[in-house]
Amino acid sequence: MNKLIIIGVFVMVTIAVFTIGCLRTTEVECETSKDCVPAQCCHPTDCVHISLAPNCTDIFCTEECVPGTMDCGQGYCDCIEGECLAIIDSFIS
């Protein structure tokens, strides 16, 4: 009888953990583009929610316009379908 109770509790806990994990993957990361910022201090290629913004204090970056980054106005962060995404032009004008 005790073995059945232990097995039942184990199964219930496993299902609960799996369910919580699935719910977390469907959370909305952003609502507007103002919620999103570059994920890297220098030559950013990705975006994250503003609450996860990197601390760029005392970070010095080169002033070059690196292709494929948001440098020099080549791109920006946007909120698309609840996800912070980098929108990057494929060329430098």
Backbone hydrogen bonds in HBPLUS format (Angstrom, degrees):
<---DONOR---> <-ACCEPTOR-->    atom                        ^
c    i                          cat <-CA-CA->   ^        H-A-AA   ^      H-
h    n   atom  resd res      DA  || num        DHA   H-A  angle D-A-AA Bond
n    s   type  num  typ     dist DA aas  dist angle  dist       angle   num
A0005-ILE N   A0001-MET O   3.15 MM   4  6.51 153.3  2.23 148.1 155.2     1
A0006-ILE N   A0002-ASN O   2.96 MM   4  6.21 162.6  1.99 150.9 155.4     2
A0007-ILE N   A0003-LYS O   2.90 MM   4  6.08 162.3  1.93 149.5 154.5     3
A0008-GLY N   A0004-LEU O   2.87 MM   4  5.97 158.2  1.92 144.1 150.6     4
A0009-VAL N   A0005-ILE O   2.90 MM   4  6.13 161.1  1.94 152.6 157.1     5
A0010-PHE N   A0006-ILE O   2.95 MM   4  6.11 160.8  1.98 148.4 154.1     6
A0011-VAL N   A0007-ILE O   2.94 MM   4  6.17 160.4  1.98 151.6 156.3     7
A0012-MET N   A0008-GLY O   2.99 MM   4  6.19 160.7  2.02 148.1 153.5     8
A0013-VAL N   A0009-VAL O   2.89 MM   4  6.10 162.4  1.92 154.8 159.3     9
A0014-THR N   A0010-PHE O   2.93 MM   4  6.09 160.6  1.97 149.4 155.1    10
A0015-ILE N   A0011-VAL O   2.98 MM   4  6.19 161.0  2.01 150.3 155.0    11
A0016-ALA N   A0012-MET O   2.95 MM   4  6.16 158.1  2.00 147.1 153.4    12
A0017-VAL N   A0013-VAL O   2.92 MM   4  6.14 164.4  1.95 155.3 158.6    13
A0018-PHE N   A0014-THR O   3.04 MM   4  6.19 163.0  2.07 149.1 153.9    14
A0019-THR N   A0015-ILE O   2.92 MM   4  6.07 160.1  1.96 149.8 155.3    15
A0020-ILE N   A0016-ALA O   2.96 MM   4  6.16 164.3  1.98 153.6 157.3    16
A0021-GLY N   A0017-VAL O   3.02 MM   4  6.17 159.7  2.06 147.5 153.3    17
A0022-CYS N   A0018-PHE O   3.03 MM   4  6.31 151.6  2.11 146.9 154.2    18
A0023-LEU N   A0019-THR O   3.01 MM   4  6.28 154.5  2.07 149.8 156.8    19
A0024-ARG N   A0020-ILE O   3.06 MM   4  6.29 153.3  2.13 150.9 157.2    20
A0026-THR N   A0023-LEU O   3.17 MM   3  5.47 151.5  2.25 105.7 114.1    21
A0027-GLU N   A0024-ARG O   3.37 MM   3  5.45 170.5  2.38 106.8 108.9    22
A0029-GLU N   A0082-GLY O   2.76 MM  53  5.32 140.0  1.92 157.3 155.7    23
A0030-CYS N   A0082-GLY O   3.22 MM  52  4.86 140.0  2.39 106.4 112.5    24
A0035-ASP N   A0032-THR O   3.03 MM   3  5.60 161.1  2.07 115.1 121.1    25
A0036-CYS N   A0033-SER O   3.11 MM   3  5.47 164.3  2.13 112.6 117.6    26
A0050-ILE N   A0035-ASP O   2.70 MM  15  5.46 143.9  1.83 155.1 156.2    27
A0037-VAL N   A0048-VAL O   2.93 MM  11  5.63 160.7  1.96 161.8 167.8    28
A0048-VAL N   A0037-VAL O   2.88 MM  11  5.63 156.8  1.93 161.6 168.3    29
A0039-ALA N   A0046-ASP O   2.80 MM   7  5.30 162.3  1.83 134.9 132.4    30
A0070-MET N   A0044-PRO O   2.89 MM  26  5.63 141.1  2.04 152.0 164.3    31
A0052-LEU N   A0049-HIS O   2.77 MM   3  5.48 161.1  1.80 125.8 132.3    32
A0053-ALA N   A0050-ILE O   3.23 MM   3  5.07 165.7  2.25 106.5 107.2    33
A0059-ILE N   A0056-CYS O   3.16 MM   3  5.23 148.7  2.26 130.5 124.0    34
A0074-GLN N   A0071-ASP O   2.92 MM   3  5.69 159.4  1.96 127.7 133.8    35
A0089-ASP N   A0074-GLN O   2.73 MM  15  5.38 174.2  1.73 160.5 162.5    36
A0076-TYR N   A0087-ILE O   2.91 MM  11  5.37 143.0  2.05 138.0 149.2    37
A0087-ILE N   A0076-TYR O   2.80 MM  11  5.37 174.4  1.81 168.4 170.3    38
A0078-ASP N   A0085-LEU O   2.92 MM   7  5.49 155.7  1.98 156.4 164.5    39
A0085-LEU N   A0078-ASP O   2.87 MM   7  5.49 170.4  1.87 165.8 169.0    40
A0080-ILE N   A0083-GLU O   2.92 MM   3  5.32 164.7  1.94 153.0 149.0    41
A0083-GLU N   A0080-ILE O   3.06 MM   3  5.32 153.9  2.13 109.6 117.7    42
